[in-house]
Amino acid sequence: MPTSLIVGCIWVLAASLIAFLPIRKQIVPGTILGLSAFALLGWIGYQNGWIWTAVGVFAFVSLFRNGFRAIPMMIRGEKLDIPEH
């Protein structure tokens, strides 16, 4: 298995573990994972082709769907409802 796909699997596991954290503690590691996904997807595409990149994009969007909903709210200046616990 190519190294890029192994790192992609580790990325998915890390994102799944971060999802277990309270929302307030997800922000920093989630941002780091979200930004690193672009480089990882480029690497996967370079080594394995567009089909595996599409699979990676699907996984990325699936794991970060709530984050993508929050971005427009933050841009509009709306207050995000982040629970205390």
Order of alpha helices (4+ residues) and beta strands (2+ residues): alpha-alpha-alpha-alpha
